[in-house]
Amino acid sequence: MDETGRAPTKLDLHYVEPRLVALYDLENPRGPDTDFYLDLANEIDARSIIDLGCGTGLLTREFATGVRRVTGVDPSAAMLEVARSKPNAERVTWVEGDASSFGDRDADLVVMTGNVAQVFLDESSWAGTLEAIHGALRPGGHLAFESRNPVARAWEQWTRESTFERAESPYGPMECWLELVSVSPGRVVFEGHNVFLSSGEVLVARSELRFRSQEELTRSLDRAGFVVEHVFGSWKRDPFSPGSRMMLFVARRS
Ligand SMILES: C[S@@+](CC[C@H](N)C(=O)[O-])C[C@H]1O[C@@H](n2cnc3c(N)ncnc32)[C@H](O)[C@@H]1O
């Protein structure tokens, strides 16, 4: 427990181990997701934005044009340390914590990117997060996030055979791959294997993700007081169809 009496968020090794944190941006560079969220913020003229699970802050810093109030919230001190070291980081307020750290913000937009929505494994933590986001938004403010569509069964590709990579890294040559551990209804456990070839050291990071269906997500948003405006199936805003790999939700606080 911390001084507030709350149990600290349990984080995967990916977001804690400094070498894995340093590799995050190499494995997750700027892409069409960044443009999607930036365009959305411009379209709705968002002046106040919260990036929940902001990680190393790639998108968070791009939001921060100077006229906006931008807050990046993440429970990982190591991810935030990388975020804070980057250009324009001083334009962002960085908060080490989770949705319970928001307070009342009157935000125009809250985003959860990089499938952050899938880290909330049980229904009470997901419902609690939506409730806190609702409280942080002004009436009519927007929430946008993406989540993998369980129907597309992305985890079937999370095998050594499909994901093996040998790459150069700041720590010398590395081999990396994913291994699926278990699949149960709505839950997938997998491991990221990282071999540092110079030292022979091996780091295995185990993760569990929650795969909610479109109906489950829509229902939970409805219960938390949101109106779903769009569910896209791609970063190019194709409409979601049952076989889409991703579900990109844009909802409004009713
Ligand atoms: C896949 S990364 C995404 C980072 C960033 N949003 C991006 O798109 O690159 C997932 C992030 O979620 C954060 N996270 C884990 N548990 C969380 C929680 N309970 N609340 C908020 N963020 C959490 C992790 O620390 C990590 O930085």
The ligand as a Gaussian input file, in Angstrom:
#p B3LYP/6-31G(d) Opt

LIG

0 1
 C        1.806000      -0.628000     -24.326000
 S        2.258000       0.681000     -23.260000
 C        1.495000       2.052000     -24.113000
 C        2.252000       3.342000     -23.916000
 C        1.774000       4.521000     -24.769000
 N        0.392000       4.846000     -24.518000
 C        1.984000       4.206000     -26.237000
 O        1.012000       4.231000     -27.012000
 O        3.140000       3.988000     -26.620000
 C        1.190000       0.412000     -21.865000
 C        1.370000       1.454000     -20.752000
 O        0.310000       1.269000     -19.815000
 C        0.834000       1.560000     -18.532000
 N       -0.066000       0.974000     -17.514000
 C       -0.016000      -0.242000     -16.941000
 N       -0.983000      -0.370000     -16.022000
 C       -1.676000       0.803000     -16.027000
 C       -2.799000       1.309000     -15.284000
 N       -3.409000       0.578000     -14.357000
 N       -3.224000       2.563000     -15.539000
 C       -2.610000       3.326000     -16.476000
 N       -1.546000       2.909000     -17.206000
 C       -1.096000       1.662000     -16.980000
 C        2.221000       0.942000     -18.566000
 O        3.052000       1.454000     -17.544000
 C        2.669000       1.314000     -19.978000
 O        3.386000       2.525000     -19.998000

